[in-house]
Amino acid sequence: MVKTLIAFILVFILGACGLATTRPKMEMALAQTAFLAAKKAEAQSQAPNLYRKAEFYYLKAKSAYKRKYFNKAKQYAVLSQKFSEQAEYAAKKNPAPAK
């Protein structure tokens, strides 16, 4: 009886830890949308440093999400969105000359 109770409590505590963190679906979707918008604005040629940072954090967010490190994935997704938006703004602010 005591062993069963201890096993139940242990399973309950371990299960509760997994429920504490939610999947950052919204942050990942916003990061993806911002990154694609920066790509469409040709930020890779107009603002390469910002675009590179955005891509770096976007790939790290995807990797962390895949490995179920949801807290890190959320942090990286927010950073990716920030740099993507900055890169898009810089690309639209200084457009490439027409050929």
KOLLO-909795 format. One record per residue (C-alpha): x, y, z; residue number from 1. Coordinates in nm, 4 decimals. Example, Ala and Ser with C-alpha at 12.3 -4.5 7.8 and 13.67 -1.06 7.14 Angstrom:
BEGIN
+----------+----------+----------+-----+
:        x :        y :        z : num :
+----------+----------+----------+-----+
:   1.2300 :  -0.4500 :   0.7800 :   1 :
:   1.3670 :  -0.1060 :   0.7140 :   2 :
+----------+----------+----------+-----+
***
This chain:
BEGIN
+----------+----------+----------+-----+
:        x :        y :        z : num :
+----------+----------+----------+-----+
:   0.0000 :   0.0000 :   0.0000 :   1 :
:   0.2735 :   0.2448 :   0.0940 :   2 :
:   0.4781 :   0.1602 :  -0.2170 :   3 :
:   0.1736 :   0.2163 :  -0.4368 :   4 :
:   0.1050 :   0.5509 :  -0.2718 :   5 :
:   0.4666 :   0.6625 :  -0.3138 :   6 :
:   0.4657 :   0.5525 :  -0.6787 :   7 :
:   0.1409 :   0.7424 :  -0.7399 :   8 :
:   0.2778 :   1.0606 :  -0.5800 :   9 :
:   0.5988 :   1.0327 :  -0.7810 :  10 :
:   0.4098 :   0.9892 :  -1.1086 :  11 :
:   0.1804 :   1.2794 :  -1.0213 :  12 :
:   0.4716 :   1.5153 :  -0.9448 :  13 :
:   0.6592 :   1.4223 :  -1.2623 :  14 :
:   0.3435 :   1.4596 :  -1.4693 :  15 :
:   0.2698 :   1.8004 :  -1.3222 :  16 :
:   0.6126 :   1.9275 :  -1.4268 :  17 :
:   0.5310 :   1.8560 :  -1.7897 :  18 :
:   0.2054 :   2.0493 :  -1.7654 :  19 :
:   0.3666 :   2.3639 :  -1.6260 :  20 :
:   0.5091 :   2.4770 :  -1.9604 :  21 :
:   0.2852 :   2.5393 :  -2.2576 :  22 :
:   0.3880 :   2.5212 :  -2.6210 :  23 :
:   0.4719 :   2.8666 :  -2.7643 :  24 :
:   0.2557 :   2.8228 :  -3.0753 :  25 :
:   0.1666 :   3.1904 :  -3.1099 :  26 :
:   0.5264 :   3.3087 :  -3.0694 :  27 :
:   0.6502 :   3.0555 :  -3.3251 :  28 :
:   0.3825 :   3.1581 :  -3.5745 :  29 :
:   0.4599 :   3.5284 :  -3.5288 :  30 :
:   0.8332 :   3.4646 :  -3.5673 :  31 :
:   0.7755 :   3.2661 :  -3.8862 :  32 :
:   0.5493 :   3.5348 :  -4.0333 :  33 :
:   0.7930 :   3.8139 :  -3.9486 :  34 :
:   1.0856 :   3.6173 :  -4.0911 :  35 :
:   0.9022 :   3.5464 :  -4.4168 :  36 :
:   0.8049 :   3.9133 :  -4.4443 :  37 :
:   1.1690 :   4.0157 :  -4.4009 :  38 :
:   1.2694 :   3.7639 :  -4.6664 :  39 :
:   1.0030 :   3.8980 :  -4.9037 :  40 :
:   1.1294 :   4.2525 :  -4.8464 :  41 :
:   1.4744 :   4.1299 :  -4.9562 :  42 :
:   1.6264 :   4.2104 :  -4.6195 :  43 :
:   1.9059 :   3.9582 :  -4.6818 :  44 :
:   2.0655 :   4.2060 :  -4.9228 :  45 :
:   1.9470 :   4.5356 :  -4.7701 :  46 :
:   2.0040 :   4.4601 :  -4.4000 :  47 :
:   2.2182 :   4.1451 :  -4.3916 :  48 :
:   2.3280 :   4.1675 :  -4.0273 :  49 :
:   1.9757 :   4.1986 :  -3.8912 :  50 :
:   1.8489 :   3.9333 :  -4.1301 :  51 :
:   2.1270 :   3.6939 :  -4.0256 :  52 :
:   2.0410 :   3.7422 :  -3.6571 :  53 :
:   1.6721 :   3.6866 :  -3.7305 :  54 :
:   1.7482 :   3.3672 :  -3.9201 :  55 :
:   1.9841 :   3.2437 :  -3.6476 :  56 :
:   1.7248 :   3.2894 :  -3.3723 :  57 :
:   1.4449 :   3.1486 :  -3.5880 :  58 :
:   1.6403 :   2.8280 :  -3.6506 :  59 :
:   1.7319 :   2.8036 :  -3.2806 :  60 :
:   1.3645 :   2.8488 :  -3.1884 :  61 :
:   1.2606 :   2.5698 :  -3.4242 :  62 :
:   1.5295 :   2.3411 :  -3.2867 :  63 :
:   1.4394 :   2.4127 :  -2.9232 :  64 :
:   1.0697 :   2.3611 :  -2.9988 :  65 :
:   1.1435 :   2.0284 :  -3.1642 :  66 :
:   1.3413 :   1.9188 :  -2.8572 :  67 :
:   1.0541 :   2.0356 :  -2.6323 :  68 :
:   1.2548 :   2.3148 :  -2.4662 :  69 :
:   0.9539 :   2.5424 :  -2.4833 :  70 :
:   1.0884 :   2.8222 :  -2.2621 :  71 :
:   1.3990 :   2.8598 :  -2.4795 :  72 :
:   1.1925 :   2.8268 :  -2.7973 :  73 :
:   0.9724 :   3.1142 :  -2.6834 :  74 :
:   1.2734 :   3.3350 :  -2.6045 :  75 :
:   1.4354 :   3.2634 :  -2.9408 :  76 :
:   1.1088 :   3.3150 :  -3.1287 :  77 :
:   1.0601 :   3.6574 :  -2.9703 :  78 :
:   1.4175 :   3.7549 :  -3.0592 :  79 :
:   1.3728 :   3.6283 :  -3.4134 :  80 :
:   1.0551 :   3.8297 :  -3.4533 :  81 :
:   1.2275 :   4.1423 :  -3.3215 :  82 :
:   1.5226 :   4.1148 :  -3.5594 :  83 :
:   1.3007 :   4.0160 :  -3.8518 :  84 :
:   1.0868 :   4.3244 :  -3.8058 :  85 :
:   1.3950 :   4.5463 :  -3.7788 :  86 :
:   1.5424 :   4.3905 :  -4.0927 :  87 :
:   1.2178 :   4.4332 :  -4.2852 :  88 :
:   1.1900 :   4.7962 :  -4.1778 :  89 :
:   1.5514 :   4.8654 :  -4.2765 :  90 :
:   1.4995 :   4.6983 :  -4.6146 :  91 :
:   1.1860 :   4.9010 :  -4.6867 :  92 :
:   1.3438 :   5.2216 :  -4.5593 :  93 :
:   1.6410 :   5.1911 :  -4.7986 :  94 :
:   1.5148 :   5.0006 :  -5.1035 :  95 :
:   1.7575 :   4.8661 :  -5.3617 :  96 :
:   1.7969 :   5.0790 :  -5.6737 :  97 :
:   1.5957 :   4.9584 :  -5.9711 :  98 :
:   1.7943 :   4.7844 :  -6.2444 :  99 :
+----------+----------+----------+-----+
***
